[in-house]
């Protein structure tokens, strides 16, 4: 039985650098095409987006919302029959906290969740006194992350906060440029209320297992999508009912029978896996950075220290070690990226888009294709190399040119020799 799949960190069209199609209708459509059952609303602090949430969504199962029927019916017309399934929304947002603490400027992003719109309304009212909620779907607040957590707890006993993409250099709890060295340094006396953290696209659970400070929390993964088609780059698996409270408890308790694991972006494809300087086209492993004393040989400035390096700095265990509460995960590559590799074209090309749609119509949603179908079922769709590409991905037989300093990494699935052999 396929678990409930949840992508709980996304944005709206009101966030900077996001697609104009990032609305509730397109989230609903793309969630079904991806195979996602529960998607975050994102950006509920933004007044116009919160107004849309109230206008277009209605209560469904406990603590979750659904698109109103007349809107959903219109959206269903463009969704392949093989992908149609219920979609629920969880009220969510991301806050950018920028503040001074103990003589340093701190910059970290935090996710906040509530079970009802009235709690969101109270929360937004309090934050509106602190900063401008109109300027961005992800507001920038001069508010200590610890104090933000306190406001969440005071707003509702059912609300919770999750530090976002905890390793990225610039805006995260453990990032090399602006963060802390532990959860407690950040959240102080309220640390006990932080029961989860988001790994981010440039790290996976195995990297996090090396850090003992993270042992007591549950590692969750989300897409941080800035366009609807990027939904599901990472996601969480639940063996619960469609229910906010059960899903929250599964995360809080780290119960493997309820929180069944995550789908992960290959961290090498993330924008901050290696160290480097994008403007100088310099990319370093942590050892190479150390040999250069952290200095870019082109411009003479300090390189941006990536996630792999930062994990090495805080690691208390060797590579390959597991924490006692380790939960299963699978690394996946988005289907359009696989098709782009097969056809040797861009993932936004007409050929990729047409083949993607055809595959959904023949085989079902994207996660079903990437994770759950047998090889003969995949090959029955008639796309050369697709079955081999998916099984190479499932077996982690992929070569990478890792990402660094804001540049996404690239995967190489087939060598020229392999193409000839497989074809």
C-alpha positions in Angstrom: 0.0 0.0 0.0 1.4 3.4 -1.0 1.6 5.8 2.0 0.2 9.2 2.2 2.7 11.5 0.5 3.1 15.1 1.8 5.0 18.0 0.5 4.7 20.5 3.3 7.0 23.4 2.3 6.1 25.3 -0.8 5.5 29.0 -1.8 2.8 31.0 -3.5 2.9 33.6 -6.4 3.3 36.2 -3.7 6.8 35.1 -2.8 9.8 36.6 -4.6 11.2 34.6 -7.6 8.2 32.4 -7.9 6.0 31.5 -10.9 2.8 33.5 -11.5 1.0 30.2 -11.8 1.8 29.3 -8.2 -1.8 29.4 -7.1 -4.1 26.9 -5.3 -5.5 25.6 -8.5 -2.2 24.7 -10.0 -0.9 23.3 -6.8 -4.0 21.0 -6.8 -3.4 20.0 -10.4 0.3 19.3 -10.0 -0.1 17.5 -6.7 -2.2 14.9 -8.4 0.2 14.6 -11.3 3.1 14.1 -8.9 1.2 11.8 -6.6 1.1 14.1 -3.6 -1.9 13.7 -1.2 -1.2 16.6 1.2 0.5 19.9 0.1 1.3 22.9 2.2 -0.4 26.1 1.4 2.8 28.1 1.9 2.8 31.9 2.6 -0.2 32.1 4.9 1.2 35.3 6.4 0.7 37.2 3.2 -2.6 39.1 3.4 -3.7 38.5 -0.2 -2.7 34.8 -0.2 -4.5 34.3 3.1 -7.5 35.9 1.5 -7.3 33.4 -1.4 -6.9 30.5 1.1 -10.2 31.6 2.8 -11.9 32.2 -0.5 -11.0 28.9 -2.3 -10.5 26.3 0.5 -12.9 24.7 2.8 -12.4 22.4 5.9 -12.0 18.7 5.1 -10.6 16.0 7.4 -9.5 17.2 10.9 -7.0 20.1 10.5 -6.8 19.8 6.7 -8.5 21.8 3.9 -9.6 21.0 0.3 -10.3 23.1 -2.8 -14.0 24.0 -3.1 -15.9 21.7 -5.3 -16.7 24.1 -8.2 -13.0 25.0 -8.5 -11.8 21.4 -8.1 -14.2 20.2 -10.8 -12.8 22.7 -13.3 -9.2 21.7 -12.4 -10.0 18.0 -12.7 -10.7 18.4 -16.4 -7.0 18.9 -17.2 -5.7 16.1 -15.0 -5.1 12.6 -16.6 -7.7 10.1 -15.3 -4.9 7.9 -14.2 -3.7 10.6 -11.8 -6.9 11.8 -10.2 -6.9 11.5 -6.4 -8.0 13.5 -3.4 -5.7 16.5 -2.5 -5.6 18.2 0.9 -3.9 21.4 2.0 -2.1 22.0 5.3 -1.8 25.6 6.5 1.9 26.5 6.3 4.3 29.3 5.9 8.0 30.1 6.0 9.5 33.0 7.9 12.9 34.6 7.3 14.3 35.5 10.7 17.2 38.0 10.6 18.4 39.3 14.0 21.4 39.8 16.2 22.3 37.3 18.9 25.4 37.1 21.0 27.3 39.6 18.9 26.5 37.9 15.5 23.9 38.5 12.8 21.7 35.4 12.5 19.7 34.5 9.4 17.5 31.5 9.5 14.3 30.3 7.9 11.6 28.6 9.8 8.4 26.7 8.8 5.2 27.2 10.8 2.1 25.0 10.7 -1.4 25.4 12.1 -4.6 23.3 11.9 -7.2 26.1 11.4 -7.5 29.5 9.8 -8.5 31.3 13.0 -5.1 30.3 14.5 -3.4 31.7 11.4 -5.4 34.9 11.7 -4.2 35.4 15.3 -0.7 34.5 14.4 -0.6 37.0 11.5 -2.0 39.7 13.7 0.9 39.3 16.1 3.5 39.2 13.4 2.0 42.2 11.6 3.0 44.4 14.6 6.6 43.2 14.2 7.2 43.5 10.5 5.7 44.0 7.0 3.7 41.0 5.9 2.7 42.6 2.6 6.1 42.8 1.0 6.8 39.1 0.5 5.1 35.7 0.8 8.1 34.8 3.0 8.3 37.8 5.2 11.6 39.0 6.7 11.3 39.7 10.4 13.8 41.1 12.9 12.6 38.4 15.3 14.7 35.9 17.2 13.8 32.3 16.1 13.3 31.4 19.7 10.7 34.2 20.1 9.0 33.2 16.9 8.6 29.7 18.3 7.2 31.2 21.5 4.5 33.1 19.5 3.6 29.8 17.7 3.2 28.0 21.0 1.1 30.9 22.4 -1.1 31.0 19.4 -2.2 27.4 19.4 -1.3 24.2 21.2 -1.6 22.4 17.8 0.8 24.7 16.0 4.4 23.7 15.4 7.7 25.1 14.0 10.3 23.3 11.9 13.7 24.9 11.1 13.9 25.0 7.3 16.7 23.5 5.0 18.9 23.5 8.1 22.3 23.3 6.3 22.2 25.8 3.5 24.9 28.4 3.9 23.0 31.7 4.0 19.6 31.3 5.7 19.5 28.3 8.0 19.9 27.1 11.6 23.2 25.2 11.0 24.4 27.0 7.9 28.0 28.1 7.6 27.3 31.8 7.0 24.6 32.7 9.5 23.6 29.8 11.8 24.4 28.1 15.0 26.2 24.9 15.9 23.3 23.3 17.7 19.5 23.4 18.0 19.8 24.6 21.6 22.0 27.6 20.7 19.1 28.7 18.5 16.0 27.9 20.5 17.4 28.0 24.1 14.8 27.1 26.7 12.2 26.2 24.1 14.4 23.6 22.3 12.2 20.7 23.6 9.4 22.0 21.4 11.4 21.6 18.2 10.8 18.0 17.2 11.6 18.1 13.5 14.0 19.7 11.1 14.0 19.9 7.3 17.1 18.4 5.6 17.0 20.7 2.5 17.8 19.7 -1.1 21.6 19.7 -0.5 21.5 17.1 2.3 19.9 13.8 2.9 19.1 11.9 6.1 22.4 9.9 5.9 24.4 13.1 6.1 22.3 14.2 9.1 22.8 10.9 11.0 26.4 11.9 11.5 25.4 14.7 13.9 24.4 13.5 17.3 22.6 16.8 18.1 19.9 15.8 15.6 19.3 12.3 17.0 16.2 13.2 19.0 14.4 15.0 16.1 12.6 13.7 13.0 14.1 14.6 9.7 11.5 15.8 7.2 11.9 16.7 3.5 10.0 19.0 1.2 10.3 20.6 -2.2 10.5 24.3 -1.2 8.8 24.7 -4.6 8.9 28.1 -6.4 6.8 26.8 -9.3 4.0 24.1 -9.4 6.1 21.7 -11.5 8.8 21.6 -8.8 6.4 20.0 -6.3 7.6 16.7 -4.9 11.4 17.2 -5.4 11.3 16.0 -1.8 8.4 14.7 0.2 7.3 12.8 3.4 5.6 9.5 3.7 2.8 8.9 6.3 1.0 5.8 7.3 -1.8 7.6 9.0 -5.2 8.8 8.2 -5.6 12.1 6.2 -5.5 14.1 9.4 -3.4 17.1 10.5 -3.2 15.9 14.1 -2.2 12.3 13.2 0.5 13.6 10.8 1.8 16.0 13.3 2.0 13.3 16.0 3.8 11.0 13.5 6.5 13.6 13.0 6.7 14.6 16.7 7.1 11.0 17.8 9.3 9.8 15.0 7.3 6.5 15.0 8.5 4.5 12.0 5.1 2.8 11.8 3.5 6.2 11.2 6.2 8.3 9.7 7.4 6.0 7.0 10.3 8.0 5.7 11.1 10.5 2.9 11.7 10.9 -0.8 15.0 12.8 -1.2 16.6 14.9 -4.0 20.1 13.6 -4.6 22.1 16.0 -2.4 24.7 16.3 -5.1 22.1 18.0 -7.3 21.4 20.6 -4.7 22.7 24.2 -5.1 25.0 24.1 -2.0 26.5 20.6 -1.8 30.1 21.5 -2.5 32.1 24.6 -1.6 33.0 27.2 -4.2 32.5 30.5 -6.0 30.0 30.7 -8.7 31.3 33.9 -10.2 34.8 32.4 -10.5 33.6 28.9 -11.6 35.5 27.5 -8.7 34.1 24.3 -7.1 35.9 22.5 -4.2 35.5 19.5 -2.1 35.9 20.2 1.6 39.5 18.8 1.5 40.3 21.1 -1.5 38.9 24.1 0.4 41.1 23.3 3.4 44.2 23.0 1.2 43.4 26.4 -0.2 42.8 27.8 3.4 39.2 28.6 2.4 40.3 31.2 -0.2 39.2 31.3 -3.8 42.3 31.1 -6.1 40.7 33.4 -8.7 39.5 36.4 -6.7 41.2 35.9 -3.4 38.0 36.0 -1.3 36.6 33.3 1.0 34.7 30.6 -0.8 31.1 29.7 0.1 31.3 26.7 2.4 28.8 24.1 1.2 26.6 21.6 3.1 28.9 18.7 2.9 31.7 20.7 4.5 29.4 22.1 7.2 28.2 18.6 8.0 31.9 17.5 8.3 32.5 20.3 10.8 29.6 19.3 13.1 29.8 15.5 12.6 30.2 13.3 15.7 30.2 10.1 13.7 32.0 8.8 10.6 30.5 8.7 7.2 28.1 5.7 6.8 27.1 5.7 10.5 23.4 5.5 11.5 21.6 7.1 14.4 19.4 4.8 16.4 16.2 6.5 15.2 17.2 6.5 11.5 14.2 6.2 9.2 14.3 4.9 5.7 14.6 7.2 2.7 14.8 6.9 -1.1 16.7 9.2 -3.4 14.8 10.2 -6.5 15.4 12.3 -9.7 12.4 14.1 -11.1 10.8 12.4 -14.1 11.3 15.4 -16.4 15.1 15.4 -15.5 15.3 11.8 -16.4 13.6 12.4 -19.8 15.9 15.3 -20.5 18.9 13.0 -20.0 17.4 10.3 -22.2 16.5 12.7 -25.1 19.6 15.0 -24.5 17.4 18.1 -24.4 16.4 20.6 -21.7 13.7 19.5 -19.2 11.4 22.3 -20.4 11.6 21.2 -24.1 8.4 20.3 -26.0 9.6 16.7 -26.3 10.0 16.3 -22.6 6.7 17.9 -21.8 4.8 15.8 -24.3 6.4 12.5 -23.2 5.8 13.4 -19.5 2.1 13.9 -20.2 1.9 10.7 -22.2 3.6 8.7 -19.4 1.2 10.0 -16.8 -1.8 9.1 -19.0 -0.4 5.5 -19.6 1.2 4.7 -16.2 -0.2 7.0 -13.5 1.4 9.7 -11.4 5.1 10.6 -11.2 5.9 9.0 -7.8 4.2 5.8 -9.0 6.4 5.7 -12.0 9.6 6.7 -10.2 9.2 4.4 -7.1 6.5 1.8 -7.3 6.1 0.4 -10.8 7.9 -2.8 -12.0 10.4 -2.5 -14.8 8.2 -4.3 -17.4 5.3 -1.9 -16.5 7.6 1.1 -17.1 8.9 -0.3 -20.4 5.3 -1.0 -21.6 5.0 2.8 -22.1 7.5 2.5 -25.0 10.0 5.2 -24.0 13.5 3.8 -24.8 16.0 3.8 -21.9 13.4 4.9 -19.3 13.2 1.6 -17.5 17.0 1.5 -17.3 17.2 5.1 -16.1 14.7 4.6 -13.4 16.4 1.4 -12.1 19.8 3.1 -12.2 18.3 5.8 -10.1 16.7 3.4 -7.6 20.0 1.6 -7.2 22.0 4.8 -6.8 24.1 4.1 -9.9 24.3 7.8 -11.0 27.3 10.0 -11.7 27.2 13.7 -10.6 28.7 17.1 -11.2 27.9 18.4 -7.7 26.2 21.8 -7.1 27.9 24.7 -5.4 27.4 28.3 -4.3 23.9 28.5 -5.7 24.4 26.5 -8.9 22.4 23.2 -9.1 24.4 20.1 -9.7 23.8 17.8 -12.7 23.4 14.1 -13.0 24.8 11.9 -15.7 22.8 8.7 -16.0 24.2 7.2 -19.2 27.7 7.2 -20.7 27.8 7.1 -24.6 28.9 3.5 -24.3 26.0 2.6 -22.1 23.5 4.2 -24.5 24.8 1.9 -27.3 24.6 -1.1 -25.0 21.1 -0.5 -23.7 19.7 0.6 -27.0 
